Amino acid sequence: MTSLEKPYLRLTCAPSPEQVRPEPILVKSLSHIMNKWKKEQSYTFVCEQLKSIRQDLIIQNIKNAFAVKVYECHARIAMEKLDTTEYNQCQTRLIDLYASNESAGNPLEFLCYRILYYIYINNNSDAMKLIAQFTAVQKSDADVKFAVHVFNAWSSRNYYQFFKLYLVAPKMSGYLMDSYVQRERNLSMKILIRAFKPSITVQKISELLGYPDVPTALVYLDDLKVVYTNTNKTHVDCKKTTIEL
């Protein structure tokens, strides 16, 4: 089969050889699909096509550097679109692929994402086990260090540090953190409301929750239906807002 585009179908039986694209065609297909992604940004289409490429790789038991590239590409796009389910499928496969291809891809960068994903699923214990097994090379990597700092801030409920790190997230870390940053803001907001009675400034909330500016923070606060002390919305009434949250 030589088609650069091919629908993804769940297999109910072994496919015939003519239905499976060989690696040279898959290489061309990946380039074609990534070019279409850059031009059209259709996630539904790209996700299906990348899953189809992955399927052809698995059928042929291809576990080389090209396979690493395919899964990294799909993982990055899934992160960008906040598709954590598809991202995790790619991440899980990459663990095995990196073990078979020591010099392929970006294992340290994706190790960073793996730690950040553990925060998304609230898996403290597995994150700690993973961090405890780090080699000297892994410990010294800037991306991995960032993820460990984020995990430490999150696990200790140091929200101020957590949101400071979020604002300087390297590479695609910010996309992955986007999948749970609002959850953490809500938890932090409840603490702020209790700690700053009778009121807290919106400016302070914006700084503590890692918002780029006050107007953006106000959108969040309005969605929460907080109670303000004045019509200018400069202060949140913590006593009355406790009932609303």
Secondary structure, DSSP 8 states (H G I E B T S, - for coil): ---S-------SS---GGGS--HHHHHHHHHHHHHHHHHH--HHHHHHHHHHHHHHHHHTT--SHHHHHHHHHHHHHHHHTT-HHHHHHHHHHHHHHHHH-TTSS-HHHHHHHHHHHHHHTT-HHHHHHHHHT--HHHHH-HHHHHHHHHHHHHHTT-HHHHHHHHTT--TTHHHHHHHHHHHHHHHHHHHHHHHTTTEEEHHHHHHHTT-SSHHHHHHHHHHHT--BSSTT--EEEHHHHHHH-
